[in-house]
Amino acid sequence: MAAVQVPLPADYVDRSPEELAERIRAAKAKLGDRLVILGHHYQRDEIIEHADFRGDSYKLAKDANLRPEAEFIVFCGVHFMAESADILTPDHVKVILPNLAAGCSMADMASIFQVRRAWKDIGTALGTTEGVIPVTYINSAANLKAFVGEHGGTVCTSTNAPTAVAWALEQGEKVLFFPDQHLGRNTGVRLGFDPDADMLVWDPFKPMGGHTPDEIQRAKFLLWKGHCSVHKRFSVAQIEAARESHPGVTVLVHPECELDVVRAADLNGSTEFILKSVENSAAGSTWAIGTEINLVSRLAKEHPDKTIFCLDPQICPCSTMYRIHPSFLAWTLENLAEGNLVNQVQVPEDVKVWSRVALQRMLTVWA
Ligand code: SF4
């Protein structure tokens, strides 16, 4: 489904930030109501300033439908987000990713071929897959969302994962959770399960995920061996250092972090939870935040009355989100304004049917 990004024409290379911003504004004005720009919180400021709506992947999946009369949604985020927008919007809306190389390393850790093979192996170990409910994090390819839709499962986000997983356990006895093992584990622990006794990590590169049939039978959670390269960087040592340098600090991390980090933090939650927690906090409060640096830096700028810093002193941008450079946005919008459709992300119809079932289930049941 992913396509190759063509190199930018010379006219877009080495242009000053001011010139690019001006060209983006001009093309956007020319397109008027035909265009909606969505900006994920992890995008750089030079992109966010042009966004009509800003949010995390869950909020933007809903925002994609706020202007159904629009012709183009330019999604400044990564590939799986553009796919979700294409699945959820009417057929006349064209969803565009300014740089097709903007993927997600976590989403790439689970392919449909690997998931189908795991499903077969689980069926062999248990004698049936009945009673196994697949749950995919929204950070996954459209064909994985279709897989869960077709097999009685659901999509979840970091906001609604506990509710979605609790629902899955009411439908069956086990959950196959992909692609992020950490969100799966943190969610299971939050629901009262034991990470050692009740969970195993499914390694897609090993036969039977690296387990015996007996181990698979005993586990309640089969957690896909995937992770987010940004959130995996945060550590307990960083939390200890933050507490030492800033007594009274509140440590807030994303649930894509490892379990020991989540346990050592004061709070954990989705991007929108992080934003609201900081927004609603008292002036003078101090926050050490374990998530992507563009978001943390923007929060610090928008709340000068609070001390806000990133837990990781080495800085940790999402390198794939960063591929949406203003030069790509300018190229995309100027092409659209001239009548050239570029970089459309289109989910095949057969995949759309079941992935829409899975996404709509999430949006209607746990909105
Ligand atoms: S921050 Fe992690 S999960 Fe989010 S897009 Fe980047 S690699 Fe993927």
Boltz pocket constraint, residues with backbone or C-beta under 6 A from the ligand:
constraints:
  - pocket:
      binder: B
      contacts: [[A, 42], [A, 78], [A, 103], [A, 104], [A, 105], [A, 106], [A, 107], [A, 139], [A, 227], [A, 228], [A, 229], [A, 230], [A, 231], [A, 292], [A, 318], [A, 319], [A, 320], [A, 321]]
      max_distance: 6.0
